[in-house]
Amino acid sequence: MEEGATPSLQGASDSAISHGISPEETSGFTLIEVLVAVVILAMGILGAATMQIAALQGNAKANKLTEASVIASDRAEVLLNMDFDSSSLADGSDTVEGYDVAWDVTAGAGGDDTRLITVTVSWTSGGVGHSFDYQILKMRDM
């Protein structure tokens, strides 16, 4: 560049030129651009956090349901292993690991040779009552 020549302001904004700001000082992001980027990033993070919370709640519900089904299955196995004519093969209830367990033993569709066993496991989670029913048919040994 020749001595005394004015540097070229090609590429500088009109606003920067009118305020006497050199092109080197106009590079980078404006405060508004940074704020918009931060807001978009925050919305993305909040969306991911919401999905994580929903996944944790779903896992907790699935865990409770799995526990209830295992308890019902265990109780049904105990009742199935009893002698068909045992007086112990009757209605009852119990509490197992915080779950209320009730079972009904009724005559099955096969008359005197079958018993319908219904095991109901109930629990409360988040102030809402839930239950799981398990039915099995016990037959007299032939």
C-alpha positions in Angstrom: 0.0 0.0 0.0 1.3 3.4 -0.9 2.2 5.8 1.8 -0.7 8.2 2.6 -3.2 5.9 0.8 -6.5 5.2 2.5 -7.1 1.5 3.4 -9.9 -0.1 1.5 -13.1 -0.6 3.5 -14.5 -3.1 1.0 -16.7 -5.6 2.9 -17.3 -3.4 5.9 -20.9 -2.7 6.7 -22.3 0.8 6.0 -23.0 1.2 9.7 -19.4 0.4 10.6 -18.1 2.8 8.0 -20.3 5.6 9.2 -19.2 5.2 12.8 -15.5 5.0 12.0 -15.1 1.4 12.9 -12.4 -0.5 11.0 -13.4 -3.8 9.2 -11.2 -5.8 11.7 -13.5 -4.7 14.5 -16.7 -5.8 12.7 -16.0 -9.5 12.7 -17.7 -11.9 15.1 -21.2 -12.3 16.4 -23.6 -9.7 17.7 -25.1 -10.0 21.1 -28.5 -10.8 19.6 -27.0 -13.7 17.6 -25.4 -15.1 20.7 -28.7 -14.8 22.7 -30.7 -16.5 20.0 -28.2 -19.3 19.8 -28.3 -19.7 23.6 -32.1 -19.8 23.6 -32.1 -22.5 20.9 -29.6 -24.5 22.8 -31.5 -24.2 26.1 -34.7 -25.4 24.4 -32.9 -28.5 23.0 -31.5 -29.3 26.5 -34.9 -28.9 28.1 -36.4 -31.2 25.5 -33.8 -33.9 26.2 -34.3 -33.5 30.0 -38.1 -33.9 29.5 -37.5 -37.1 27.5 -35.2 -38.4 30.2 -37.8 -37.8 32.9 -40.5 -39.6 30.9 -38.1 -42.5 30.3 -37.4 -42.8 34.1 -41.1 -42.7 34.9 -41.8 -45.4 32.3 -39.1 -47.6 33.7 -40.4 -47.2 37.2 -43.9 -48.3 36.1 -42.5 -51.2 34.2 -40.5 -52.3 37.2 -43.6 -52.2 39.4 -45.6 -54.2 36.9 -42.8 -56.8 36.6 -42.6 -57.2 40.4 -46.4 -57.6 40.6 -46.3 -60.3 37.9 -43.5 -62.2 39.6 -45.4 -62.1 43.0 -48.6 -63.3 41.3 -46.8 -66.1 39.5 -45.1 -67.2 42.7 -48.4 -67.3 44.6 -50.1 -69.2 41.8 -47.2 -71.8 41.8 -47.7 -72.3 45.6 -51.4 -72.9 45.1 -50.8 -75.2 42.1 -48.5 -77.3 44.1 -51.1 -77.9 46.8 -53.1 -81.1 46.8 -56.3 -80.7 44.8 -58.6 -81.6 47.8 -56.5 -79.7 50.4 -58.5 -77.3 52.7 -55.5 -74.9 52.2 -56.5 -74.5 48.5 -58.9 -71.7 49.3 -59.4 -68.0 49.1 -56.9 -65.8 50.9 -54.8 -62.7 51.0 -51.4 -61.5 52.0 -49.0 -58.6 51.8 -45.7 -59.2 50.0 -43.0 -56.6 49.6 -45.5 -53.7 49.8 -48.0 -55.3 47.4 -51.4 -56.5 48.4 -52.0 -60.0 47.2 -55.4 -61.7 47.1 -56.4 -65.0 45.6 -59.7 -66.6 44.8 -60.2 -70.3 44.2 -63.5 -71.2 42.5 -64.9 -74.2 40.7 -63.6 -74.2 37.1 -65.6 -74.9 33.9 -64.7 -78.6 34.2 -66.9 -78.9 37.4 -65.5 -80.9 40.3 -62.3 -81.8 38.5 -61.0 -78.2 38.0 -60.3 -75.1 40.1 -59.9 -71.6 38.7 -57.3 -69.7 40.6 -57.3 -65.9 40.3 -54.4 -64.0 41.9 -54.7 -60.3 42.1 -51.8 -58.1 43.1 -52.5 -54.4 44.0 -50.3 -51.5 44.7 -50.4 -47.7 44.9 -47.9 -45.6 43.0 -48.0 -41.8 42.9 -51.5 -41.8 44.6 -52.9 -44.0 41.8 -54.1 -47.5 42.4 -52.9 -50.3 40.1 -53.6 -54.0 39.9 -52.4 -57.1 38.1 -54.6 -60.2 37.6 -53.2 -63.7 37.0 -55.5 -66.7 36.3 -54.6 -70.3 36.1 -56.6 -73.5 36.0 -55.8 -76.4 38.3 -56.9 -79.9 37.4 -57.4 -82.9 39.5 -54.7 -85.5 39.0 -56.0 -88.4 36.9 
